[in-house]
Amino acid sequence: MAKTIGIGICGGIAAYKIAELVSKLRKKEFEVIVMMTDAATRFIPPLTLRTLSGREVISDLWTETLEWKVQHVGIAEQLDLLVIAPATANFIAKMAHGLADDLLSTVVLANTAPVLVVPSMNTNMFENPVVQNNILTLQRLGYHFMDPDSGLLACGVSGKGRLPEVDDILTQILALMAPPQDLAGKKIMVNAGSTCEDIDPVRYITNRSTGKMGYALAREAIGRGAEVILVSGSTQLPVPPGVQFIPVRSAREMCAAMLAQQPGCDVIIGAAAVGDFRAAVAAEQKIKKADDGSGRVTLELVQNPDILKELSKSKEPGCIMVGFAAETENVLENALSKLAAKKLDLIVANDVTMEGAGFACDTNICTIIRNAADIRHLPKTSKESVAQAIWDRVVELL
């Protein structure tokens, strides 16, 4: 039975390019349901898309239909994937805040299939913090995003905001419709997030990690058929569906949890930002300000266990271990040193001082290192794409 893809077209100048996408999807024998906002019909006539899709284009929430008892619910139930392209700033805001005032936005709310959002807009609009926050909200909910291309825009400026090439959108759709199952039958453990080390009952030491990279790795592994254990420190991200979730707080708790789950693991990835130090003694009561006039309080720190190094001591034959090296200088040298010291099979290194590669970003710029002669550089891309590249490399080793 043919899979059904919903194509939601918003009111952007790039709307005309979606005709080619619909045509290519039909040639690959997908059923395509095209939905348009009222603004989209001003950029491309529905007749064009009706001809290419082979069925009526839907744009009016109030149109009576015999095909579905309740139109927007019936459409949503039929979809195997929903694609919003071009996605305007306005429609991204609607999705992020659950607004439903037209046909397409009601379908989005009723939909339970994966959603691929392809933004296209003016550079300043795309980079506006409000738009970026809305995108982040949707990514946290599991929506898939493609980054806009850079180049000359219809408004006359040059920058990021162009709709990606139709073939690139098609490739992403095909990947979502038929993800590889090359991790089926594999038991995988990933750690993620930041650890917290208590100083006293109200204060603790932590770091800037949000857990995005580790959670992206867990989601990608689940999509590829793996059994996934996610050992997570502090994060505001929703738990990926299908994982065995183990929440922890401190580095020592994370280490103990991972050692307990290690037997039988085929792959272990350490993506968490584990605190290197903790207070030698956590105060039982809140530490008060110094009253001796010095304005200083001395805090003694001791080193936490190196989790991957501890796991490597009992590493089983055939198990692949992957670490991360977030560096601020001498990135390759430091990463190679960690690779050897922790007896890892791969290490993913990045310079967190680079724009788009540090903590709390939706993108990363990193290098996957097997050894000094096997180094693969990745350009700035989404953490979801980085996760795909890492798993592709792990599968090669498996």
C-alpha positions in Angstrom: 0.0 0.0 0.0 1.4 3.4 -1.0 2.5 5.7 1.8 0.8 9.1 2.1 2.7 12.3 2.5 1.0 15.6 3.5 2.5 18.7 1.9 1.6 21.9 3.7 2.4 25.0 1.7 2.6 28.4 3.4 2.6 31.9 1.9 6.2 32.4 0.8 7.7 33.2 -2.5 9.3 29.7 -2.6 5.9 28.1 -2.7 6.2 27.7 -6.5 9.1 25.3 -6.0 6.9 22.8 -4.2 5.2 21.9 -7.5 8.4 20.1 -8.5 8.6 18.3 -5.1 5.0 17.1 -5.5 5.8 15.8 -9.0 8.9 13.9 -7.8 7.0 12.3 -4.9 4.2 11.1 -7.2 6.9 9.6 -9.5 8.1 7.6 -6.6 4.5 6.4 -6.1 3.7 8.2 -2.9 0.1 9.4 -2.3 0.3 13.2 -1.8 -2.2 15.4 -0.1 -1.5 19.0 -0.7 -2.8 21.6 1.8 -2.4 25.3 1.3 -2.8 28.3 3.5 -4.8 31.2 2.0 -1.6 33.2 1.6 0.0 30.2 -0.3 -2.7 30.3 -3.0 -1.6 33.9 -3.9 1.9 32.5 -4.9 0.9 29.4 -6.8 -2.6 28.3 -8.1 -4.1 25.2 -6.5 -4.9 23.9 -10.0 -1.2 23.3 -10.7 -0.8 21.3 -7.5 -4.1 19.4 -8.1 -2.9 18.4 -11.5 0.5 17.2 -10.2 -0.8 15.4 -7.1 -3.8 13.8 -8.8 -6.2 14.9 -6.1 -8.0 18.0 -4.8 -5.9 20.6 -3.1 -7.3 21.4 0.4 -7.2 24.9 1.7 -10.6 25.7 3.3 -11.3 24.4 6.8 -15.1 24.8 6.2 -15.4 23.0 2.8 -17.8 20.1 3.0 -16.3 16.7 1.9 -17.6 13.2 1.6 -14.1 11.7 1.9 -13.7 12.4 5.6 -16.3 12.7 8.4 -14.2 15.4 10.0 -11.9 16.8 7.3 -8.8 17.9 9.3 -8.9 14.8 11.6 -9.4 12.5 8.6 -6.5 14.0 6.7 -4.2 13.7 9.7 -5.1 10.1 10.4 -4.2 9.2 6.8 -0.6 10.7 6.8 2.6 8.8 7.2 4.6 12.1 7.1 3.7 15.8 7.2 5.9 18.3 5.4 5.6 22.0 5.9 7.4 23.8 3.0 8.0 26.6 2.7 7.4 27.2 6.4 7.0 30.9 7.1 7.8 32.6 10.4 4.1 33.1 11.0 3.2 29.4 10.5 6.2 28.2 12.7 4.8 30.5 15.4 1.4 28.9 15.0 2.8 25.4 15.4 5.0 26.3 18.4 2.0 27.8 20.3 -0.7 25.3 19.2 -2.8 27.8 17.2 -5.4 26.3 14.9 -7.2 28.9 12.9 -7.1 27.4 9.4 -7.1 24.0 7.7 -3.3 23.4 7.7 -2.8 24.4 11.4 -5.7 22.2 12.5 -4.2 19.2 10.6 -0.9 19.9 12.4 -2.5 19.6 15.8 -4.5 16.5 14.8 -1.4 14.8 13.2 0.5 12.1 15.0 2.9 11.3 12.1 6.5 12.7 11.9 6.7 16.3 10.8 9.4 17.8 8.6 9.6 21.6 8.7 11.4 23.5 5.9 11.7 27.2 6.8 12.1 29.8 4.1 12.1 33.6 4.8 14.2 36.7 5.0 17.5 36.3 6.8 16.6 38.8 9.5 13.3 37.1 10.1 14.9 33.7 10.3 17.6 34.9 12.7 15.1 36.8 14.9 15.4 35.4 18.4 11.6 34.9 18.6 11.6 32.7 15.4 14.7 30.8 16.7 12.9 30.2 20.0 9.8 28.9 18.2 12.0 26.5 16.2 13.7 25.3 19.3 10.3 24.7 21.0 9.3 22.5 18.1 12.6 20.6 17.9 12.2 19.8 21.6 8.8 18.3 20.7 10.4 16.1 18.1 9.7 18.0 14.9 12.4 17.6 12.2 13.9 20.7 10.7 16.0 21.5 7.6 18.2 24.5 7.7 17.6 27.1 5.0 20.2 27.5 2.3 22.2 30.7 2.0 22.2 33.0 -1.1 20.4 35.8 -2.9 16.9 36.1 -1.5 13.8 37.3 -3.3 13.9 40.5 -1.1 17.2 41.4 -2.7 19.5 40.7 0.2 22.0 37.8 0.4 22.0 35.6 3.4 20.4 32.5 5.0 16.8 31.9 4.3 16.5 30.3 0.9 14.4 27.1 0.5 16.8 24.1 0.3 17.0 22.5 -3.1 14.0 20.3 -4.0 16.3 17.2 -4.3 17.6 17.9 -0.8 14.1 18.1 0.6 13.2 14.9 -1.3 16.3 13.1 0.2 15.2 14.1 3.7 11.7 12.9 3.1 12.9 9.6 1.9 15.2 9.2 4.9 12.2 9.9 7.2 9.9 7.5 5.4 12.4 4.6 5.4 15.1 5.1 8.0 17.9 2.6 7.9 17.5 -0.3 10.3 21.2 -0.9 10.6 21.2 -0.9 14.4 18.4 -3.4 14.8 19.2 -5.9 17.5 21.9 -3.7 19.0 21.9 -2.6 22.6 23.1 0.9 22.9 23.8 3.2 25.9 24.1 7.0 25.6 24.7 9.5 28.3 23.6 13.1 27.9 23.0 16.4 29.7 25.0 18.0 32.5 25.8 16.7 35.9 25.2 18.7 39.1 27.5 18.6 42.1 26.0 19.9 45.3 27.9 22.5 47.3 25.2 23.0 49.9 21.4 22.4 50.0 20.8 25.4 47.6 23.9 25.6 45.4 25.7 23.3 43.0 28.4 23.2 40.3 27.3 22.4 36.8 28.0 23.4 33.2 26.2 24.8 30.1 25.3 21.5 28.5 21.7 21.2 27.4 21.7 17.5 26.4 20.7 18.2 22.8 23.5 16.2 21.2 23.0 13.1 23.4 19.3 13.2 22.9 19.7 13.5 19.1 21.9 10.4 19.2 19.3 8.5 21.2 16.5 9.5 18.9 18.5 8.5 15.8 19.5 5.1 17.3 15.8 4.4 18.1 14.9 5.3 14.6 17.5 2.8 13.3 16.0 0.0 15.3 18.3 -0.1 18.3 17.5 -0.9 22.0 18.5 2.4 23.6 19.4 3.2 27.2 19.6 6.9 27.9 21.3 7.9 31.1 20.6 11.6 31.5 21.8 14.3 33.7 20.1 17.7 34.0 18.2 18.9 30.8 14.9 20.5 29.9 14.4 18.2 26.9 11.5 15.7 26.6 12.4 12.0 26.9 12.7 10.5 23.4 9.9 7.9 22.9 11.1 4.3 23.1 14.2 4.7 25.2 14.9 3.1 28.6 15.4 6.4 30.5 17.6 6.6 33.6 17.7 10.1 35.2 20.8 10.9 37.4 22.1 14.0 39.0 25.8 13.7 39.8 28.8 12.3 38.0 29.1 9.5 40.5 25.5 8.6 40.0 25.9 8.6 36.3 29.0 6.4 36.5 27.3 3.9 38.8 24.2 3.7 36.5 26.3 3.2 33.4 28.5 0.5 35.0 25.3 -1.3 36.0 23.9 -1.2 32.5 27.2 -1.9 30.6 27.0 -5.7 30.3 25.7 -6.7 26.8 26.0 -3.2 25.3 27.2 -3.2 21.7 27.8 0.6 21.6 28.4 3.1 24.4 28.5 6.8 23.6 29.5 9.4 26.2 27.9 12.6 25.1 27.2 14.1 28.5 29.1 17.0 29.9 30.3 15.4 33.0 31.6 17.6 35.7 35.3 17.0 36.3 35.2 18.2 40.0 32.9 18.1 43.0 33.0 19.7 46.4 35.2 17.6 48.8 32.5 18.0 51.4 28.9 19.3 50.6 27.8 21.5 53.5 24.7 20.3 55.3 23.4 23.9 55.7 23.5 26.8 53.3 27.0 28.4 53.3 26.7 32.0 54.6 28.6 35.0 53.3 32.0 35.5 54.9 31.7 37.8 57.9 35.5 38.3 58.4 35.6 41.2 56.0 37.5 39.2 53.3 34.6 38.7 51.0 35.9 35.2 50.2 34.8 31.7 50.7 37.2 28.8 50.0 35.8 25.7 48.3 37.9 22.6 48.1 37.2 20.5 45.0 38.1 16.9 44.3 38.1 15.0 41.0 35.1 13.0 39.8 35.5 9.6 38.2 36.2 9.6 34.5 33.2 7.6 33.4 34.4 6.4 30.0 37.7 5.5 31.4 36.0 3.4 34.1 33.8 1.7 31.5 36.8 0.9 29.3 38.2 -1.2 32.2 35.4 -3.7 31.7 34.8 -3.2 28.0 33.5 -6.4 26.3 34.9 -7.7 23.1 33.3 -6.1 20.1 31.8 -3.2 22.0 32.3 0.2 20.3 32.9 3.1 22.7 32.6 6.7 21.5 33.5 9.9 23.4 33.2 13.6 23.0 35.9 16.2 23.4 34.6 19.8 23.9 37.8 21.9 23.6 38.7 25.6 23.6 42.3 25.1 22.2 44.5 22.5 20.5 41.3 20.6 19.5 42.8 17.7 17.5 45.8 17.2 19.8 43.6 17.1 23.0 41.1 14.8 21.3 43.7 12.3 20.2 45.1 12.3 23.7 41.7 11.5 25.1 41.0 8.9 22.5 44.1 7.0 23.6 43.8 7.6 27.4 40.2 6.4 27.5 40.8 3.5 25.0 38.0 4.7 22.8 37.1 3.6 19.3 35.9 7.0 18.1 36.0 10.5 19.5 34.0 13.5 18.4 35.8 16.8 18.9 34.6 20.3 18.6 35.8 23.8 19.5 33.1 25.2 21.7 34.4 28.8 21.2 33.3 28.7 17.6 29.9 30.2 16.7 27.4 27.5 16.2 29.5 24.8 17.9 29.1 25.4 21.6 26.6 24.5 24.3 22.9 25.3 23.9 23.2 25.5 20.1 21.0 23.6 17.7 24.0 23.2 15.4 27.5 21.8 15.7 30.8 21.9 13.9 32.8 18.8 14.8 35.4 16.2 13.7 34.9 12.5 14.0 38.3 10.9 14.8 39.2 7.2 14.6 42.9 7.7 14.8 45.5 10.2 13.6 45.1 8.9 10.0 41.3 8.7 10.0 39.8 12.1 10.7 36.5 13.2 9.2 35.5 16.9 9.4 31.8 17.9 9.4 30.7 21.3 8.4 28.3 23.4 10.5 25.1 21.4 10.6 22.2 20.4 12.8 22.9 18.2 15.8 20.4 15.7 14.2 22.7 15.6 11.1 25.7 15.1 13.3 24.0 12.3 15.1 23.3 10.6 11.7 27.0 11.0 10.7 28.2 9.5 14.0 25.9 6.5 13.7 26.9 6.0 10.1 30.6 5.8 11.3 29.7 3.5 14.2 27.9 1.2 11.8 31.0 1.0 9.7 33.0 -0.2 12.7 30.3 -2.7 13.8 
